[in-house]
């Protein structure tokens, strides 16, 4: 019996080794096939190039964040190293796991979360990008089952399912440091006109409550890591209906340990003009993003009273990189 038991243990160990090798091969092949993503959010490849423990502030949320927040401007005005780790039309449930994953390599003093996503649908059209570019980790696995629609889960668990059409167009595994630190410039200025409210289509109380719980969890998680939390609504020429914004603000007041700023109340149409500073009603162009980020720098500085010493060479390059795209 002892010999049989030993043989079974060996067979089980061999099977586990085979399974681990197979999974390793699948993930390596996936990394070779998945297209690089360097703009429009979900930029985990660039984020991984940041020196561990070098960031004092990280911004999370949807496309509004990666179009509106310029870390280079924040550094230029406040001397603070920050990063934008957002995703297109990202739900707050997915954002919860972005925050947790971000802390695996960084220990920011401020986590700033843009909360327009409180009124997004339970699932949006960008699940594949938002979760599919996360590093392999427990957070990615949990996001797959909590923030992805069931029909997307197989492709997120086994990316070869999603990217088999890329064969044999192999990608370079190497990412370079992102010279805009997660910001995606939108240079064009479109004439938006006046501010008007947009309706919340097919509002679901259950989805809203789930989003609020994700925000509560973000605060609990950050508090355990001595990180302050700021929830905010970015300047917008197409804000949600006033009754819904009021409902959101009332809920946020019940979350202890986080502040909330509605920046729509801090800018008028002279400071951020719909004819000059917006790419579309919800996203700022480079000029508007510069104005907003310069103002935001003072807010960030009030939360990060003793910033780390940033890599001046890197951040001066980032300042120059933004000046280049701003001039285009």
C-alpha positions, 0 to 999 in steps of 0.5 A, spaced: 500 500 500 505 504 501 508 503 494 502 504 491 501 511 495 508 513 493 506 512 486 500 516 486 503 521 489 508 521 484 503 521 478 499 527 481 506 531 482 507 529 475 500 531 472 501 538 476 508 539 473 505 538 466 499 542 468 503 548 470 508 547 464 502 547 459 499 554 463 506 557 462 506 555 455 499 558 454 500 565 457 507 565 454 504 564 447 498 569 449 503 574 451 506 574 444 500 574 440 496 580 444 497 586 441 501 592 444 496 597 448 500 603 449 494 608 448 487 609 450 488 606 457 489 599 460 496 600 459 499 595 464 505 594 460 507 601 461 505 601 468 510 595 469 516 599 467 515 604 473 520 603 478 517 600 484 515 605 489 516 611 485 509 614 484 505 618 489 499 618 486 495 614 481 488 616 477 483 611 476 477 610 472 474 611 465 477 614 458 475 621 462 481 620 466 486 618 461 484 624 456 483 629 462 489 628 467 496 629 465 501 627 470 507 631 466 503 637 468 502 635 475 509 634 476 511 640 472 507 644 477 507 640 484 514 636 483 509 629 484 510 623 480 503 620 478 500 615 473 494 614 470 491 607 470 484 607 467 480 604 462 475 605 456 468 606 459 471 602 465 466 600 470 467 601 477 467 594 479 473 593 474 476 599 477 476 596 484 481 591 481 485 596 478 486 599 484 488 593 488 493 590 482 496 597 482 499 596 489 502 590 487 508 594 485 507 601 488 505 604 494 502 611 492 499 616 498 493 618 493 488 614 489 484 618 485 478 615 482 473 618 477 466 616 478 462 617 472 462 610 472 457 609 477 452 610 472 455 605 467 451 599 465 453 593 469 458 591 462 460 595 457 464 594 450 471 594 453 471 588 458 476 585 453 481 590 453 480 593 461 481 586 464 485 582 458 491 587 459 491 586 467 497 582 469 496 574 471 494 575 478 489 573 483 486 580 482 485 579 474 482 572 476 477 576 481 475 581 475 474 576 470 468 573 474 466 579 478 466 585 472 466 581 466 460 578 462 459 570 462 461 570 455 467 574 455 470 569 461 473 564 457 477 569 453 480 572 459 482 566 462 485 563 456 487 569 451 489 565 446 481 564 444 481 572 444 487 573 439 488 566 435 487 570 429 493 574 430 497 568 429 503 568 426 503 576 428 508 575 434 508 581 438 515 584 442 514 582 449 518 588 451 514 595 453 518 601 454 516 606 459 510 610 457 513 617 456 506 620 458 505 616 464 498 613 462 495 620 458 492 619 451 492 626 448 486 628 444 489 634 440 483 636 436 478 642 438 471 641 437 465 646 438 461 643 443 457 649 445 453 649 451 453 644 457 447 640 457 445 634 461 445 627 459 440 621 461 442 615 465 439 610 460 436 603 463 438 605 471 439 599 475 439 600 483 442 593 483 448 595 479 449 602 482 449 599 489 454 594 487 458 600 484 458 604 491 460 597 494 466 597 490 468 604 492 467 602 499 472 597 498 477 601 494 477 606 501 477 600 505 483 597 501 487 604 501 486 605 508 489 599 510 495 601 506 496 608 508 493 611 502 488 617 501 482 616 497 479 622 493 473 621 488 472 626 483 467 628 477 472 631 472 469 637 468 464 635 463 459 638 458 455 633 458 454 631 465 449 626 468 442 628 470 442 633 476 438 628 480 443 622 479 449 626 481 445 628 487 444 621 489 451 619 487 454 625 492 449 623 497 452 616 497 459 618 497 458 622 503 456 615 507 463 613 505 468 615 511 475 616 509 474 619 502 473 626 499 469 628 493 470 633 489 465 635 483 470 639 478 464 641 474 462 646 480 470 649 480 470 651 472 466 655 468 465 656 461 470 661 460 476 657 464 474 650 460 470 652 454 466 648 449 469 651 443 476 651 445 478 646 450 474 639 449 475 634 444 468 631 445 462 633 450 466 628 455 473 629 454 478 634 454 483 636 448 490 637 450 489 644 451 483 643 456 487 637 459 493 642 461 488 647 464 485 642 468 491 638 470 495 644 472 489 646 477 489 638 479 496 639 481 494 643 487 489 638 489 494 633 489 499 637 493 495 638 498 494 630 499 501 628 498 505 633 503 512 629 503 513 627 496 518 622 494 524 624 490 522 623 483 527 621 477 528 628 474 531 626 468 525 621 466 520 626 468 523 632 465 523 628 459 515 627 460 514 634 461 517 635 454 513 629 451 507 633 453 509 640 450 511 636 444 504 633 443 501 640 446 504 644 440 501 639 435 
